Amino acid sequence: MRLAFPGMLLTVLGMSLAAHYLVGLSWPFAIAFSAIVAPTDPVLASLISVNDARDDDNLRVSLSSEAGMNDGTALPLLMLAVTLLTTQQEMTLDLFSHWMLKDVLWAIIGGLGIGFLFGRVVGKYVTHLRYAHKDVAPNDFLALALIALSYAAAQALDASGFLAAFAAGVGLRRAEVSVIRRQPADAFDDSDHRPPAEVLVNPHIRHESLEPDPARSVGLVVGDALSFGDTVERLFAAGIIIVLGVTLAQHWDPAGLLMALVLFVFIRPTAVWLGTAGIKAPWQQKMIIGWLGIRGIGSINYIAWAYTHGVAGEEMTRMANIAFTLIVASVIVHGISVTPLLNWRQAKIAAAREQDE
């Protein structure tokens, strides 16, 4: 929460100042640019995302949660900038109040609520159907259907579709947790620690692994969603990065490298330190979080969103070129540095454990 909201706002503030004074973007475009490049990406950062439901590493949980939630901060700011650019209005109290109530409060609360509700209801209903009919057939499109339903419902009600898709995953997990908690303790090998549902089934021998109990039924539901979601995510990520590389050949700007340097080395680490002030965490963890704020597909979506909502012109093209260059720099720099940093962290943790023993 600290990273996704105060940390994100500090990042947007810093990048807006840098975009205006260092590369000469007007204030509306500077805000739009900052909202585009500030959010971290939950897809490309697979090495630092949560591995599975038993992964409670604070670093992974923090970065994964931030990547899922920071659209709630960044997208409303992009919407404000786009409104100023497309309507040529000045910032008035009425415009600010409308933006705050609709694009911020309702978008965040409505998006989270709609997505969570869809995830929980769909999760419980599909689990009930599987258990009632002893269904073990793969249902690979559940994840895609859940994303589409939650996103479309939120967008239809002018809420945040990005947050709705994130909350739908949380709702699906909550449905799983509620099913597992209702199971008798003796249904598990280790009755004191109830495992994630997907580990109760073997996807390679589905017809043999499903016992007549809801826990294994919800395990199939969650397992299918995770497996198909991961596959689609990787395919889309690869495709979009290829398109990004082709685009960069004709649309790049050296100013993007300057903005990347400012963001990676100064603004992002400072925003993380200020946003997490007062939280007792090792300085190494804060340093790694401050560095590993990879940009990617989310930022590309935001550029497309701005174009499809009427923002055009030479300054828009320049802003997009700077953003494309920064995204590619992030993919390369963070992609190269993530493994050595994580190995260094693991070595520090192992050394600390040996000293304790």
N, C-alpha and C positions, 0 to 999 in steps of 0.2 A: 504493500500500500504506500509506503514511504517513497519507493522508487517510482511507482507508476503515477503518482499524483504530485506531491511537492517536488520530487526529483525531476519529473518530466516538465513541470512548469518552469523550473529554474533552467533547464536545458533549452527550452523554447525561448526564454528571455535572453539568455546569453547568445544563442545563435541568431536571434533577431537583430541584436545590436551588432554582431559581427557581420551579418549579411548586409546590413544597411551601411555601415561605416567602412567596411573593408572591400566589398565588391560593388557597392553603390546601388543595391536594390531599393526601390521605394518601400515605405513602411508596410503597406498591405502585402506586397510580394515578399518582403523579408519575413513577415509573420507566416505566410503560406509556406515559404521555403523551410522555415524552422519546424513547422508542424509536420512537414513531409519527412524530414531527415531525423527528427528527434526520437521517434518510436523505435524500440528495438524489435528484432524479428524473431518470432517463435519457430520458424521453419528452418532457416539456414543455420541456426545455432543448435544443431542436433547434438553436438558433442558436449554442450553445457546445459542441455535440457534434462528434465527429470526422466530417468531411465524407465521406471515402472512404479507401481503403486506402493512398493516398499522402500523406495528411494527417499530418504528424509534428509539428504545432504542440504545444509542451509544455503550453500552457494547455488546449487541447481534449482532448488525450490524458489529462491529469490529471483533468479534470472528468468525462469520459466513463467512465474506468476506475473512479473513485471511485463514481459513480452505479451502476455495474454490480456492484461488490463490497461496498458497505457494508451490504447486506442480511445479509451474514454476521456482522456485528457487532450490528445493530439487532434482527433477529428473535429471536435467542436471549434478549436482554434482555426483549423483549416476552413471550416464552414464560415466562420466570421470573416476571414480574409477574403474568401470567394464572394461573399455577400457584398463586401465593400468594393471589390473590383468589378463585379458585374452590374451593380445597381448605381455605382458612382455616388453613393450616399456618404455623408459624413457620419461619424459616430455620434449618435444622439442617445439620450436617456431611454427613449422608447425602443430604439433598435437594440441597445445593450440589454434592456430588460427582456425583450422577446428572445434574444439569443440565449441569455442566461437561463430562462425558464424552459424554453423548448429544446435548444441544441445542447445544453449542458445538463441541467437537472433531469429533464424527462428522458433525454437520450441515454444517460447513464443508468438511471433507476429503471426506466422502462426496458432497455436492452437487457440488463442483467436479469430482471424479473421474468421477462418473456422467455429468454433462453433457458433459464434454470427450470421454469415450469415445463417447457417442452422436453428438456432432457430427462427430468424426473418422471413425467407422465409416460413418455415413450419407453423409457427404460423399464418401468414397472409393467406396462401393458405387454410389451414384447416378451418380457420374462414370463409373465403369466401365460401367454400363448404357447411359448416353448414348453413350459412345464405341463400345461394341461394336455398338450398333444404329443408330448415326448418327442419334440422336434429337434433333430440334431443337424439338419441340413445347413450348410453355410449361408449366411445372410450378409454378404459383403457390402451391400449398398445401404445398410442401416446408417452408417456414419455419414455418408453423403446425403441421405434423405433427412437426417436430423439437422445437419448444417443448413440444407436448403430451406427446410421448414422454419427453423428458428430465425434465420437471416431474413427470409421473405416476410415473415410475420412482423418482425421488428421494423423493417423498412416500411411496410404498409402502414404502420402506426407511428411513423416518424421517430422511431427510437433507433438506437445504434445497432446495426446488424452485426458489426464486428464483435461488439461486446456480447451480443446474443449468442453468437456461435461459440465464443469462449465459455459463457455461462451454461450453454447446453451440455458441454462436456462435463462441467462440474455437476450439473443436475443428473446426468447419467451415472456418474460415480456415486452420488448420494443415493440414488435408487439402489445401486449395488450394495452400498454399506447397510442400508436399511434391511435388505433381504438377508444379508449375511448375519446381521445382529439377531434376527428372528430365528436363526437356526439353532438347534440344541448344541450345547458345547461338545457333546460326544460325537458329533458329526465330523469333527476335524481331528487330524492326527495329533495336533498340539492344541488342546482345547483352551489353553490360556492365551493363545495368540491366533486370532481369527485371520486367515490369510486373504489376500486379494482374490476375488472370485475367479479371475482368469487362470490362476495357477492350479485350480481344482480340476481342470479339464486338459486333455491332451488333444490339440487340434489335428494331429496326424491320425488318431484313432478315435474319432468323434463318436462312432456308434458304440464303442466299448467304454468310453470314458464317462458317458452321461448316466448317472444314477438318478432314480426318481426323486429328486429333491430340488427345491428352488435355487439353492446355492450354485449348483452346477449349471442350471439353466441360465442364471444371470452371468455365470462365467463364460458361457458360449456367446451371450449377447455382447458383453464387454470385449471378449477376445476378438470377435469378428470386427467390432468397431475399431479396435486398436490396430489390427492387422491391415484392414483395408485402408484405414485412414493414413497409416504410415506409408503404405505403397503409393497411394494417390499423392500424398504430400511430397514424396521424393520425386515422382514423375513430374509434377507441376513445378517443383523447385528447379529441377534440371532444365526443363523447357524454358522457364522464364529467364534463367540465368543465360542460356544460349541466346535468347532474344535480346537480353540486355547487352551482351557482348557485341552482337551485330549492330544494335542501336548505337552503342558507344563509338563505333567506327566512324559514324557520321555526326554524332551529337555528343561532343565532349567539350569541356571548358577547363583550362588550367586553373581557373579560380576555384574549381571543385576540389583540387588538391590542397589549396590553402584552407578552404573551409573544413576539409577532412582533418588536417593537422590541428586546427583550432578546436574542433569538436572532440577528437580522440584524445588529445594531450591535455587540454585545458578545461573545456566546458563540461564534458561528461564526467570526468573524475571529480571536479569541484561540485557539480550538482549532486553526485552520489554522496560525497562527504557531508555536504550541508543537509541534504534530504534525510540522511540516516543519523544525524547528530543525536547523541544520547542513547543510541542502541549499542549494547555491549557486544561487539563483534571484533574478531582479530583484524588488525590493520591490513594483513595480507589479503583477507577476504574482501574488505572494502576496496582495496587497490585492484584486485582482479575484477570485481564487479564494475568498477569505474572504467576499466579498460575494455572488457568484453561486452560492449554494447553494440553488437553487430547490427548493421542496417541491411535491408534486403527487400523481400517481396512486399511487405506492408507499405514501404515507401513508394514502390512502383505503383501499387494500387491507389495511393493518394494522388500521385501525379495524374493517373488516368481519371480519377474522380474530379480533379480540378478541370481537366480538359473537357470532360463530358458535361460539366456544369457551366460552360460558357466562358471560361478564362482562356484568352488567346492573345496573340500579339508578340512583338519582338521580345519584350521583357519576360513574358511567360516562357518563350522558347529558351531564352538564356537561363532563366531560373531552373527549368527542367534539365538543361544540359549540365549545369553545375551540380544538381542533385544526382543525375545519373553517374557523373564522375565520382562523386563522394560515395555512392553506394558501391560501385565497383572497387574503389579503394578500401572500403570497409570489408568487403568479401575477401579480398586478397590479404590485407594486413591482419585482420582478425583470424582469418582461416589459417594463416601460417603460424600465428603466435599462440593459438588456443591450446594446442597439445603440449608444448613446452611449459606453458604456465600451469596447466593442470598437473603435469608431472611434478613440477617443482612444489606445488601445493601438497600433493600426495606425499612427497618425500618429507616435507615439513611435518605433516600430520603423523607419519610413521615414526619420525624421530622423537616427536613429543610423546607418543605412546611408549616408546622404548624407555624414555627417561622416567615416565610414571611407573613403569614396571620395575 
